[in-house]
Amino acid sequence: MDWKIISKQINFILLFLICVKTAYADNERPFRTLKVSQIWEKGQKLFTGSRLADLYADLKIQDKVELEVKKLKAENMDKDGLKEAEARRRFMELLEKYNMKKIISVPQSQDMSNDIPETIDHQLRDKKLQKLWKKAEFAGFADWELDKLKEEFLHHQMKLDEYNSLQENLNDDYSDNSIDRDQNKVKYTEEKKKKLELKTMSKDLKMDYDKLEAMALASSVEDKSFQDPRVYELWALAKKAKMPPEELESLKKELQHFEHRLQKHDYYTDRLRVSEEAVQRNYKDGEVPNKHTQLEQMARDYGRKVEKYHTDLKYRIHKAVQQHSEL
C-alpha cells in the first residue's frame, strides 16, 4: 500500500472540502440559478464530506449548463428546445444520482428520454394541456405533424412540473424559516430573488402556452392568410392579443412582407444547395468558384436579416399578448 499516494488523495479531498465551504461562506448563494440553489440547500442537510463535495462539483457544472441554455433562449438560438430538454435530462439524472427526486417532489412520471410515449394522455397532468391536446387531435393534422406536436406538449408539461416543484419547495423553505427570515435580512433578500425568478418562469410558461395553443389550433381555423407555419404562428398569436383593427391590419401587411422574405431566403438556400452539389462534382477539394462563394455570403447575410426580423416580430407580438392579459 502506497501511503504517499493515499496521503495525497486525502489532502486533495480535504482541500476541496475547504474550497467548497469557503465558497459557500463567501456567498450565501454560490449558484446563479434557482433550482440548482435549492438542490444545494437541501444537499447540505443530507450530505457531508466527499459526498457533499461531489454534489457541489456536479451542481457547478449543472449551473453553467442552465445559464448557457438561458442565454440561448434569450438569443432565440434553441428553437427546437433540444438544448433545454438536454439540460432538463441532466438535471433529472443528477437528482437520481443523489437520490433526491422524492425530496424535491419531482413527479416520478416525467419521461427521461426523447421517446414519445404511446399514450400521451397519461403524461399530460395539466388540465389545460389535456383539453388543448384533445382539440389538436381533431384539428386535421397529418401524422408527422401530430408527432411533432406531441413533443411540444410533453416539453411544456416538463416545464410545468419543474416550475411547480420549485414553487412547492420554495414554500416549504419559507414555512420552515419564517422566524429566521424576520431576523436575517440576507435570507430575506434571497427569498425575494427566488420569488422574482419564479415570476419570470411563470411569464415564460404563459408565452410558451400561447405559442403551443397557436400551433395546436393552426389546422382547425379557416384563416389561410399565410402559408409559412412560422408566419401563421405569429399571426395566430397577434389575433389573440386583440389589437385595435388598424394595428392588426398593419401587422398583417408586415407579416406578409416577412413571409415574402422567408420565401426569398428559402430560394437562396435551395440555390446554394444545388451549387454545393455542383461544386462537389466538378471541382477538386479546396477549389470553390467565386459565384458559389458569393451565393454562400448572400444566403448567410439574408439568413441573419430574416432571423433578426423574426425575433423582433415575436418579441413585439408576445409583448402585445402580455399587455392584453394584464389588463
LINQUI-V482568 format. One record per pair of residues at least 6 apart in sequence whose ideal C-beta (glycine too) atoms are under 7 Angstrom apart, sorted by the first residue. I is the first residue (numbers start at 1). GAP is how many residues later the second one is. Records with the same first field share a line. If there is no record, write none. Layout:
I: GAP + GAP
This chain:
13: 37 + 40
16: 37
17: 32 + 36
20: 32 + 33 + 36
23: 7
24: 6
28: 158 + 162
29: 8 + 161
31: 6 + 9 + 28 + 32
32: 31 + 35
33: 30 + 33 + 34
34: 132 + 160 + 163
35: 127 + 131
36: 23 + 26 + 27 + 30
38: 66 + 128 + 131
39: 20 + 61 + 65
40: 19
42: 58 + 61 + 62
43: 9 + 12 + 55
44: 8
47: 8
55: 43
58: 36
62: 28 + 29 + 32
65: 22 + 25
66: 21
69: 9 + 14 + 15 + 18
72: 6 + 11
73: 11
76: 235
78: 6
81: 74
85: 70
88: 70
89: 23
92: 18 + 20
95: 6 + 9 + 11
101: 7
104: 61 + 65
105: 60 + 63 + 64
106: 55 + 59
107: 54
109: 14
110: 48 + 51
111: 6 + 12 + 43
116: 31 + 34 + 35 + 38
117: 6
120: 13 + 30 + 33 + 34
121: 9
123: 31 + 34
124: 6 + 9 + 29 + 33
125: 32
126: 31 + 34
129: 24 + 27 + 28
132: 81 + 84
133: 20
135: 81 + 82 + 85
136: 13 + 80
139: 77 + 78 + 80 + 81
140: 79 + 80
141: 8 + 78
149: 66 + 67
152: 60 + 63
153: 59
156: 52 + 53 + 56
159: 46 + 49
160: 45
163: 38 + 42
166: 32
167: 31
170: 24 + 28
174: 17
177: 10
180: 7
181: 6 + 7 + 10
207: 111
210: 27 + 30 + 111
211: 22 + 26
214: 19 + 22 + 23
215: 18
218: 11 + 14 + 18
225: 10 + 27
226: 6 + 9 + 29 + 33
228: 31 + 34
230: 32 + 80
231: 24 + 27 + 28 + 31
234: 21 + 79 + 80 + 83
235: 20
237: 80 + 84
238: 10 + 13 + 79 + 82
240: 81
241: 76 + 79 + 80 + 83
242: 82
243: 77
258: 51 + 55
261: 45 + 48
262: 44
264: 38
265: 37 + 38 + 41
268: 30 + 31 + 34
269: 30
271: 24
272: 23 + 24 + 27
275: 17 + 20
279: 9 + 13
